[in-house]
Amino acid sequence: MDVLLNVADDLLLDKAWAALLPVSAFTTAPTNAPGLLNSSHVPFPPSHSSAWSQLISYIPHPPLPDELLTSPLVASETVASAWPRDYLPRQAISLFVITLVGVHALYFIFSGLSYQYIFDHKMMKHPRFLKNQIKLEIQMSLRAFPMMTVLTLPWFLGDVRGYSRLYHSVDEYGWGYLVFSIFFFLVFTDYCIYWIHRWEHHPICYKWLHKPHHKWIIPTPWASYAFHPLDGYLQSVPYHLFVYIFPMHRMLYLGMFVLVNFWTILIHDSDMITGHPLEKIINGPAHHTLHHMFFTVNYGQYFTWADRMGNSYRQPLSELDPMLEVKAAEAKAAKEALGKEQ
């Protein structure tokens, strides 16, 4: 996340923080007065006399360097922020905003594309497809995002402040490890998510924690984030935990993070394409569709091996395709309509 934070600071946030908390608003604040009086610099009148400047002058901030306080920039209206880039509260707020905006963008872009071009809209005629389901899926997702972001924030803060094992240069571990880390990341997170997901189906917590997501028997891509906030967060923990245990290139991790979010959306398209060569290896949309239909099968995220080891694997078959129920319902409705006409 430090890559995104640096880009956001360069493009927008430096200016935003300078406007919200300018150095000039603190030049005569009581917390700065002793430092100014003990220095050789002569205090100057504040350049901001608005009610906002007076209000924010009491907000805590790190010690301000003398050169920043006496810079000609302060006397003009081009000022720096009293909260520098490495100040923890600024990083926390900035990361919260970036993450919240980012998850909304990923959700609406990828879910929208999947819904428009991949999801079979005939599925909405399924007998178990809820009234106003898409609206309900989106509403649940939007309610979950803020709390999921708050819960995720400590992981991102730890990364930005150097506590993770993310690295910058490929030379640190070589190209071989870079390629290996892709597969290692997928296997590690898949196995962890399998057990988290399976635990969430335990009667002690299923009803209040994971059942809200299983409200969607025939899910659409909009259901991909329609979780209880704690449920969504828990299933994301392995992605964050990995880079605190194992080294991973920063840009690769960012790319993988986007891809796994896209995969989460893709497997919620209720697709039941069967018979392809990777069907017994990859836990795809057909497998996850069966999970939503039968609840206690196919807990995995990317692969089927954990389900096979845990005796929870169910093979997708054409006769289990929910589209068959759609066609049966349509045939029944047509038959009833024909009977009324006669």
N, C-alpha and C positions, 0 to 999 in steps of 0.2 A: 504493500500500500504506500510505501514511501515514494515510489515512482509516481503514482497518481497524485499524491499530496504535493510533491515538488512541482509537477506540471500545473496543478490547480493554483498553487501559490504564485507561480510565475504569471499565469494568464489572468487570474481574477482575485484570488484571496488576499494577496499582499495589499492590493488597492482597497479591497473591502474592509480588511482589518484596520488599515490606516484611516479610513473614513469613520469607522465605528469607534475606534480607540486611538486617536492620534496622540502622539507624544506631547503636543502642545497643551492638551487638556490636563496634563499632570505636572506641568512646570511650576505651578504654584500650589499644588495639593499639599496638605499637611505632611504626608509621608515623605515628600521630597524636600520640604523646606529645610530640615537640618542639613541635608547633604549640600544644598545650594549655599547655605549661609557659611558652612565650613570650607567651601571651596573659594577659589580666587575669582570665580565667575560672578558677574553681577546679574541678579535675576531680572528678567525682562517681562513686560506685561504679557499675559496669555493672548494668543492670537485667536482663541475661540472663547467667546463670552456668552454663547447661547446657553439655554437651560439644559440642553443635552450635555454640553461640555462640563457644566457644573455638576451634573448628576454623575457622569462617568468618572469624574476626577477622584471619586472615593472607591472605585473598583480596584481590588488588589492587582498588583503587577510586579514583575521582577525589577530589581534595581536598574535604573536607567543610566547608561554611560554618560559621563560629563560631555564627551564630544558630541553625543546625540542631542543633549539638552541645549548646547550652545551653538549648534550648527545653524548657519544661515537658513537652512531648509525649514527650521522650525518657525522662524520669523515670517516666512512666506506661507502660502497655503499648501505647499507640497511637503507633507510630513510623513514620517514613518509611523508604524503602529507601536504603541507601548507594550504590546504583546508580541515578542519576536517569534520567529518560526519554530524555535525549539521549546517554547513555553508550553507546558503540559495542558493547561486548560484550552489554549488555542488549538493545539493538535487534536484534542478530544472533540471539540465542537466542529472543527473543520472535517475530521474523519467521519463524524456522524452525518454531516450534511452530504459529503461526497458519497458515502455508502448508501444513504437513503435515496439520493437522486439516482445513483447508479443502479440500484436494485429495481427501482421503478422503470428506468430506461430498458434494462434487460428484460424485465417482465413484459412490458407492453410491446416492445419491438419483436422479441423472439416468440412470445405467445401469440401475438397478432399474426406474424408470418406463418407460424405453424397452424393456427386456426384457419387462416385464409387458404393456404395452399396444400396442407397435408391432412388435416382433420376432415373426415368424411361427414358432411353436415347431415346426412341421412340418419346418423346416430342419434340425432336429437329427437327422432321419432320413436326411439326405444321406449318400451313401457316403463322402464325404471329411470328414465331421464326426467329430472325434476322440472317443475314449472319455474320459469325464470332462473334456471340453473346457472347460466353464464353470468348473469348479474350477481348472483349469490357467491359464485366462485371469486369474482373480482372483488366484491366487497370484503370477503373474508381475507383475501390476500392483502388488500390495502390496510386492513385493521392489524394484520400481523407484522407488516414491515417495520413500523417504528420500534416495537419491543424487540424484534429479532435483531435490529441494528444496535440497540442499546446492549443487548447480551453479547453481541459479537465484538463490540468496541474494544474491550481489553486485549483481545488477540491482535487487532490491528495496531493499537497503541504500542504493544510490546514489539511488534515488527518495526514500526517507525523509530522506536527508541533503541533498537539494536539488540533485542533479546532473542529474536528468532535466529535460525541458521540459514536464512536466505543470503545469497552471495551475489556479487555484481559481475565478476569476470569469469568467463568460461575456463580460463587458464587455471583457476584455483583448484578445480577438480577434474578438468579435462572433458573432451567431447564424449568419451565412452560413458562416464558417469552421468553426463547430461541426458543421454539417450536412455540409459538404464533407469534414471530417476522418473522418467515418464511412466514406465510400466510399474515401477515400484510404488509410485504415488497412487496409481489406479488400483493395484492389488491391495495395498494397505487400507485405503479409504473404503474400498468395496467390502472388505471383510469386517471392518469396524462398523460400517453402516448396517451391514447385515444383522449384526448382533444388537445394535441400538434399535433398529427397526423391529426386530423380533421381540425384544424386551418390551417395546411399546405396545405390543399386542397382549401382554400379560394382563389378566383381569384386574390386577391391583391399580393399573393406571390407564388401561385402554379407553375406558368410557370417557374420562375427562381430558385425556391427553391426545390420543391418536384417532379416536372415533370421529371427531369433526372432519378429518380429511377423508374418512371412508363414507362420508355422507354422499360422496359422488361415486355411485356405483358404475356409471358410465361417464368417466371423466372427459373433460376437454382440456386443451393446453392451458386454459385459464385456471385450471385446478392445481397446476404444478406448485404453486405457493400458497394454496388455500389450506393452511395449517393453523393449529394452535401455535402461538409464537414460540413456546418452549419446545414443542415438537419440531418445528422447522429449525430452531437453533441446535437442538441435540443432534439432528442428523447432519448438521454442517460441521460439528466439532472435529471429526477426523481430518477434514481439509486443513483446518488451522493447526491442529496438533502435529500433523506430519512435519511441518517446517520448523517446529520447535524441537523435534527429535532428530530429523535427518536434513542434511544440506540440500538446497534446491536453488537453482538460478532464479533471480527475481522476475525476470521477464517471462520465463517459462511458467513460473507459478501463477503469474497474472493471466497468461494465456490459458492455462489449465483451469483456472477458477472460472473464466468465462465459458469454457467448453463444458464443464460439468453442470453449470447452470443451464446451458442450452440442452444438454442431455436430459436433465430433469424435466424440462418442458416437453421434449420430444417423446418421452415414454408415457406421457399422459394424453396421447392423441387417440386412444382406444382402437388402434390399428391391430388387426389380427392376421397379418400376412404370415403364412406358415410355409414350411418346407424348404427354407433357404439353408445354405451350407453352414452358416454360423449359428443356427438356431439353438443348438445344444451347448454353445459356448457363451454367446452374448445374451445378456438379460435385456431384451429389447422391449418395444412397445407392446408386443403380444403377451410377453410374460407379465408385464406390469398390469395389463388389462385384466389378466386372470387374477392377479393379486386383488384388484379392486372388486372383482366379481365374487371371489371365493375367500378372501380375507387372510387365510393362514398359509398361503403358498407364495413362492417367488418373492422373498424379502430383499434379494440382492439389488444392487444399483447398476452395475455394468456387466457382471459375469454371473454364470449359473453355478460355478463350482462350490460356493459357500452353501447354497441351497441344497446341492447334492450331498454335501457332507452332513448337513443338518437335517436331512430327510424332509425337506420342505419344498422340493422341486416339483413343479407340474409342467409337463410338456404342452406347449400350445398345439392345439389340433383344430382343423378346419371346422369340425362339428361343434366346437365351443365358441365359435365366432358370434359375438352379440348381434351382428348384422342379420343372422338367421332369425332372431327374435323380431327384429324390425320388419323383415319381409313377411314373417308369419302374422304379425299384427296388421300389416297393410293388407294381406290377403284376407284376413278375417273381417276387417273393416269393409273391404270391397264386396265380400260375400254378403255381409249384413245390409249394405246399401243396395245390392242387387235384389235381395229379398224384399226390401221395403218397396222397391219400384214395382215388383210383381204383385 
